[in-house]
Amino acid sequence: QEDTSGKLLGSAGRKRFAAIDSLIKSRGSESLDVDLLVLYAKATELAALQFGDALNVWNSLIAGHQWFVHSLAEKSLLLANIGEWDQALDTAQRTLDIDNEHIDALTVIAVHAFTQESQAHDALQKLEDLDRSISNREPYSVKLGLSLSSLFTNISSRQPRALQLCLNLLERVQKYCISNTDESTLMTCIGNIFILQGNSNNYANAIKLCKDAIKKDPNNSIAVEYMIKGQIASGNYDEAEGQIELLSVMNQQNDLTIDILLYKAIINRLNNKSKSFNWDAHYNLLNECKNLWLNHINSQVNNSIVPYEIFRKLRKINPDFTLSLAIEFIYELQGNTNIPYTSANKSDNSNDINESDNNSSDINNTIFLSNAAATTTLLTMQGPAAMPNIRNVKSNYNSNENDNDYNEISPSLTSAIDILEKLMQVCAGHLEPYIELSRCLIYK
């Protein structure tokens, strides 16, 4: 299990790993059976994130036991986890040449399609191939259903067909839940998909599912978060605010989760349309959320809805949430008249900013509403290669620091850019961060 030391294993687990490590090194991997070597490779990943050592073990297994296709798949997963996508895809294809329905290999290929490329049809086809393989080989696995549905829900840019496939996967394994905890988690995931699908008719169902999930497992804090998310999406801001106030009473401010802090900031903005709204307090709340988010993605502690799983970094950064956080900073940038602009920029753009702020409720009252057609259009564009090179936009800002025509860049703008750049490092094929970053350039 986890502890606070930054490792994935607790002290007892690390002691066991040390014993296994000593045995392997004293006897040599050639004299050990396959099962023990697999255990050693996985323990190496968990104990100290020594991916190089684990990779050497998988290579030894592949060389000495060519019949053992699982070692190829595990190597592919490990390479994908550390961002070596070319090698990961090559190894995954080698796996599929032997077993054309291998779930892990198909997972690697589908994740790459959604996060590193920008071809919607191709990504969906690969996800459908994966879903077909799961249906044929692991139709009853609740753990696998929860793991992969939560992963693809968050990396698919809310693409309608992808969300429907994730929903189908969950509904297929729902009747095989054997514990209240599993059933509660599954209901929570289904509720989240209902919200992300953007169908207002399903918001009530999503909220009910989350409430039922809490009854099944009172410790399911994710269900509380998604219930608030559904209340915001459906426009029930008072109910959502009441839930957050209740959580604030039950917990210290420092104990509120990243998601709750973001929802609190969103509700404050949506519930306060007056000109006297305290945008500085709104920024401070978002900044606190951002700092917690940075600590979260940089830590080794796993507090996701599923236990330690593949694509750990991708799960931790949660592209859907990360994009929402960046967009809220952009809302803050548009609304806060105290942010520093150059005199020229302010006079040129202030009318546009005010108009954007005034009309924001006419477009979408919340960032949780999604437009399926718009999302599909974004995903079918030609990808990052067609976009301008804007990853180093901050250097352009800094180059003007001595220019009398430029004042200090707004902290909101800097935060939005930082978040979007981190997202692009992990999901280079997602177009939404590039588009939101282009919006930030307006305020350069």
Disulfide bonds with the S-S distance in Angstrom:
none
